[in-house]
Amino acid sequence: MSKTAIVTGASSGIGLAIARALLENDYRVVATSRRISQGRELRPSPRLVLVDGDVGARATAERVVEAAVSSFGGLDLLVNNAGIFLSKPFTEYTASDYDQLLSTNLSGFFHMTQLALGVMDRVEHGHVVNIGTSLSQQPVAGVPSALPILIKGGIEAATRSLAIEYAPRRIRVNTIAAGVIDTPMHAPEQHDALRHLSPTGRLGTAAEVADAVLFLERAGFVSGEILHVDGGAHAGKWA
Ligand SMILES: NC(=O)c1ccc[n+]([C@@H]2O[C@H](COP(=O)([O-])OP(=O)(O)OC[C@H]3O[C@@H](n4cnc5c(N)ncnc54)[C@H](OP(=O)(O)O)[C@@H]3O)[C@@H](O)[C@H]2O)c1
């Protein structure tokens, strides 16, 4: 029987690659973002439901989780991927930056995860995967990002906390700490500078992050893990 997954931020980049990989692996998918129904990348099908909405709004999470239950009868996997990144010296973050990051990156995680866990808890089965960043554990000179890291790092801590809380109900919680990944988040003209942020000398691909989601799905005894997908950047220093 195929599994059901929710993928947030699935219209672009990493989320789109994850949604595609899950569909290729026989999952039924509820894919969501603010404008996902307007894109050409994903088309609704008997195994794919598209839900438009701002991930920071509780009402979006309610509609997305309801779509999984009403269309596919339950929920096996939530991928919290929707997110924005703002690199700035700390004193230059504005109140508007703060509100935007809090809404998309933190409220998006909170509402979606809380409602998804409610469904998973009833059947004592499920898996939550968050997409984080290797910058949480390894800040890089020249990429000041304390405000987004405050939230991504908090979600790493919540990953461990929820893994312990939900382990008795056979629900796993993991985070993928991604390095620099080639997505529309980074303009092509930035790539030459960004590739030096990995010892491999290249950006990762969104498909490589999707591979890690599929691995975590198969790895039934892995929970509370922060899995780095960064070409080894977290392991040390390089020239
Ligand atoms: N690319 C990297 O180098 C990198 C590295 C580490 C971590 N990450 C993390 O990976 C995740 C995906 O990043 P990406 O590189 O794939 O970025 P991306 O290509 O810009 O995609 C971002 C996705 O999030 C959605 N989104 C943004 N704001 C939203 C909102 N308020 N409500 C609902 N959906 C929203 C966008 O769709 P709509 O515009 O249609 O809403 C889009 O689908 C993010 O959490 C990011 O922090 C990325």
Ligand as a Chemical Component Dictionary entry (heavy atoms), coordinates in Angstrom:
data_LIG
# 
_chem_comp.id                   LIG 
_chem_comp.type                 NON-POLYMER 
_chem_comp.pdbx_formal_charge   0 
_chem_comp.three_letter_code    LIG 
# 
loop_
_chem_comp_atom.comp_id 
_chem_comp_atom.atom_id 
_chem_comp_atom.alt_atom_id 
_chem_comp_atom.type_symbol 
_chem_comp_atom.charge 
_chem_comp_atom.model_Cartn_x 
_chem_comp_atom.model_Cartn_y 
_chem_comp_atom.model_Cartn_z 
_chem_comp_atom.pdbx_ordinal 
LIG N1  N1  N 0  19.237 26.129 -1.249 1  
LIG C1  C1  C 0  20.077 26.035 -0.243 2  
LIG O1  O1  O 0  21.284 26.271 -0.398 3  
LIG C2  C2  C 0  19.579 25.640 1.122  4  
LIG C3  C3  C 0  20.533 25.313 2.091  5  
LIG C4  C4  C 0  20.108 24.925 3.353  6  
LIG C5  C5  C 0  18.753 24.878 3.637  7  
LIG N2  N2  N 1  17.845 25.220 2.685  8  
LIG C6  C6  C 0  16.437 25.158 3.058  9  
LIG O2  O2  O 0  15.737 24.378 2.137  10 
LIG C7  C7  C 0  14.395 24.826 2.033  11 
LIG C8  C8  C 0  14.016 25.002 0.571  12 
LIG O3  O3  O 0  14.900 25.938 0.003  13 
LIG P1  P1  P 0  15.132 26.052 -1.572 14 
LIG O4  O4  O 0  16.561 26.347 -1.765 15 
LIG O5  O5  O -1 14.523 24.906 -2.287 16 
LIG O6  O6  O 0  14.330 27.408 -1.859 17 
LIG P2  P2  P 0  13.383 27.884 -3.045 18 
LIG O7  O7  O 0  13.773 27.264 -4.337 19 
LIG O8  O8  O 0  13.341 29.359 -2.919 20 
LIG O9  O9  O 0  11.961 27.279 -2.609 21 
LIG C9  C9  C 0  11.290 27.749 -1.476 22 
LIG C10 C10 C 0  9.929  27.099 -1.447 23 
LIG O10 O10 O 0  9.240  27.574 -0.274 24 
LIG C11 C11 C 0  7.979  28.113 -0.677 25 
LIG N3  N3  N 0  7.635  29.205 0.215  26 
LIG C12 C12 C 0  8.355  30.311 0.522  27 
LIG N4  N4  N 0  7.680  31.105 1.367  28 
LIG C13 C13 C 0  6.508  30.479 1.619  29 
LIG C14 C14 C 0  5.372  30.781 2.413  30 
LIG N5  N5  N 0  5.311  31.913 3.138  31 
LIG N6  N6  N 0  4.340  29.904 2.428  32 
LIG C15 C15 C 0  4.381  28.759 1.702  33 
LIG N7  N7  N 0  5.427  28.413 0.940  34 
LIG C16 C16 C 0  6.474  29.258 0.895  35 
LIG C17 C17 C 0  8.176  28.564 -2.118 36 
LIG O11 O11 O 0  6.966  28.527 -2.877 37 
LIG P3  P3  P 0  5.979  29.773 -3.162 38 
LIG O12 O12 O 0  6.821  30.931 -3.557 39 
LIG O13 O13 O 0  5.052  29.257 -4.214 40 
LIG O14 O14 O 0  5.259  30.005 -1.868 41 
LIG C18 C18 C 0  9.076  27.447 -2.629 42 
LIG O15 O15 O 0  8.298  26.310 -2.981 43 
LIG C19 C19 C 0  14.302 26.096 2.881  44 
LIG O16 O16 O 0  13.768 25.796 4.149  45 
LIG C20 C20 C 0  15.753 26.516 3.013  46 
LIG O17 O17 O 0  16.009 27.261 4.187  47 
LIG C21 C21 C 0  18.225 25.599 1.429  48 
# 
loop_
_chem_comp_bond.comp_id 
_chem_comp_bond.atom_id_1 
_chem_comp_bond.atom_id_2 
_chem_comp_bond.value_order 
_chem_comp_bond.pdbx_ordinal 
LIG N1  C1  SING 1  
LIG C1  O1  DOUB 2  
LIG C1  C2  SING 3  
LIG C2  C3  SING 4  
LIG C2  C21 DOUB 5  
LIG C3  C4  DOUB 6  
LIG C4  C5  SING 7  
LIG C5  N2  DOUB 8  
LIG N2  C6  SING 9  
LIG N2  C21 SING 10 
LIG C6  O2  SING 11 
LIG C6  C20 SING 12 
LIG O2  C7  SING 13 
LIG C7  C8  SING 14 
LIG C7  C19 SING 15 
LIG C8  O3  SING 16 
LIG O3  P1  SING 17 
LIG P1  O4  DOUB 18 
LIG P1  O5  SING 19 
LIG P1  O6  SING 20 
LIG O6  P2  SING 21 
LIG P2  O7  DOUB 22 
LIG P2  O8  SING 23 
LIG P2  O9  SING 24 
LIG O9  C9  SING 25 
LIG C9  C10 SING 26 
LIG C10 O10 SING 27 
LIG C10 C18 SING 28 
LIG O10 C11 SING 29 
LIG C11 N3  SING 30 
LIG C11 C17 SING 31 
LIG N3  C12 SING 32 
LIG N3  C16 SING 33 
LIG C12 N4  DOUB 34 
LIG N4  C13 SING 35 
LIG C13 C14 SING 36 
LIG C13 C16 DOUB 37 
LIG C14 N5  SING 38 
LIG C14 N6  DOUB 39 
LIG N6  C15 SING 40 
LIG C15 N7  DOUB 41 
LIG N7  C16 SING 42 
LIG C17 O11 SING 43 
LIG C17 C18 SING 44 
LIG O11 P3  SING 45 
LIG P3  O12 DOUB 46 
LIG P3  O13 SING 47 
LIG P3  O14 SING 48 
LIG C18 O15 SING 49 
LIG C19 O16 SING 50 
LIG C19 C20 SING 51 
LIG C20 O17 SING 52 
# 
